[in-house]
Amino acid sequence: MMSEHNGKPQKKTGRRPKTDPAKIRYTISFNEVEHSRFLELFDQSEMKVKAHFITSCIFEKTIKTIKVDKGTVDFYMRLTSFHSQFRAVGVNYNQIVKLLYNNFSEKKAAALLYKLEKQTIEMVDIFKKVKKLTEEFDEKYLKNSE
């Protein structure tokens, strides 16, 4: 279906307009600690869109206020940093595998991947220990404060 606009025929393409679009915006500013906590809660929610998560928090969930000591905040800041580094390792891992297969023979790439795999297994063991320590910390210090 074509319509006239400034004498030129136009096709009706694109997304249909929403019947009740969200036009009103609010902004919020976080310090580093608050931002870290926000990202942690967002990750736990398993939602994909931060705006939907914020809306859900405001309208659908009860909001708890908790007192967090400096040691706990420091722990979560470091854990968040660690989580970011873990994501970066995953990206680098994929890049290394591609480079190995592009730049070496299959036999040489397989040998190098074997070494990488051994290091990865060690890293997974470390991450399991970190996870266990985090769960123990959560049980000991955070669950009791509720």
C-alpha positions in Angstrom: 0.0 0.0 0.0 1.5 3.4 -1.0 0.7 6.9 0.3 1.6 10.3 -1.1 4.1 12.4 0.9 5.5 15.6 -0.7 4.6 14.2 -4.1 6.7 11.0 -3.7 5.1 7.6 -3.2 6.0 6.0 0.1 5.7 2.5 1.3 4.2 1.8 4.7 7.2 0.0 6.3 8.6 -0.3 9.7 7.1 -0.9 13.1 3.5 -0.2 13.8 3.1 2.7 16.3 2.2 1.6 19.8 -1.3 2.5 21.0 0.1 3.8 24.3 3.8 4.6 23.9 6.0 5.3 26.9 7.0 8.9 26.4 7.7 10.1 29.9 11.3 9.6 31.0 13.1 9.9 34.3 16.8 9.7 34.9 18.7 8.3 37.9 22.3 8.6 38.8 24.3 6.0 40.8 27.6 6.1 42.5 30.0 3.2 41.9 28.6 1.1 44.8 25.0 1.7 43.9 25.7 0.9 40.2 27.4 -2.3 41.2 24.4 -3.3 43.4 22.0 -2.4 40.6 23.8 -4.6 38.0 23.9 -7.5 40.5 20.2 -7.3 41.1 19.6 -6.9 37.3 21.7 -10.0 36.6 19.8 -12.0 39.3 16.4 -11.0 37.7 17.5 -12.6 34.5 15.6 -9.9 32.6 17.1 -8.7 29.3 16.1 -5.0 29.4 17.2 -2.7 32.3 14.2 -0.4 31.8 11.8 -3.3 32.2 13.7 -4.4 35.3 13.4 -0.9 36.8 9.7 -0.7 36.0 9.1 -4.1 37.5 10.9 -3.0 40.7 8.8 0.1 41.0 5.4 -1.4 40.2 5.5 -5.1 40.9 7.9 -5.9 43.6 8.2 -4.9 47.3 11.4 -3.0 47.9 13.5 -3.9 50.9 15.8 -1.5 52.7 18.8 -3.2 54.1 21.8 -1.9 56.0 25.1 -3.0 54.4 28.4 -2.5 56.1 31.5 -1.3 54.3 33.1 -4.8 54.3 30.1 -6.2 52.5 30.0 -3.4 50.0 33.8 -3.9 49.3 33.2 -7.6 48.9 30.4 -7.1 46.3 32.4 -4.4 44.5 35.3 -6.8 44.1 33.0 -9.6 43.1 31.4 -7.4 40.5 34.8 -6.6 39.1 35.7 -10.3 39.1 32.5 -11.1 37.2 33.4 -8.5 34.6 36.9 -10.0 34.2 35.3 -13.4 33.9 33.2 -12.2 31.0 36.3 -10.7 29.4 38.1 -14.0 29.7 35.2 -15.7 27.8 35.5 -13.2 25.0 39.3 -13.6 24.8 39.0 -17.4 24.9 36.8 -17.4 21.8 39.2 -15.1 20.0 42.2 -17.3 20.9 40.4 -20.4 19.5 39.6 -18.7 16.2 43.2 -17.3 15.9 44.7 -20.8 16.6 42.7 -22.4 13.8 43.3 -19.6 11.4 47.1 -19.3 12.0 48.3 -22.8 12.8 47.9 -26.3 11.3 45.1 -28.3 12.8 47.6 -30.5 14.7 49.4 -27.6 16.2 46.2 -25.8 17.0 44.9 -28.9 18.8 48.1 -29.2 20.8 47.8 -25.5 21.9 44.1 -26.0 22.7 44.9 -28.9 24.9 47.2 -26.7 27.0 44.5 -24.0 27.0 41.9 -26.6 28.1 44.1 -27.7 31.1 44.4 -24.0 32.2 40.7 -23.6 31.8 40.0 -26.5 34.0 42.1 -25.0 36.7 40.3 -21.7 36.3 36.9 -23.4 36.6 38.1 -25.0 39.9 39.0 -21.5 41.2 35.6 -20.1 40.1 33.9 -23.0 41.9 35.8 -22.0 45.1 34.8 -18.4 44.6 31.2 -19.3 44.2 31.3 -21.5 47.3 32.9 -18.7 49.3 30.3 -16.2 48.0 27.4 -18.5 49.0 28.9 -19.0 52.5 29.3 -15.2 52.8 25.7 -14.7 51.7 24.4 -17.3 54.2 26.5 -16.0 57.1 26.3 -12.2 56.6 23.4 -11.3 54.3 20.6 -13.9 55.1 20.9 -13.1 58.8 20.3 -9.4 58.3 16.8 -9.8 56.8 
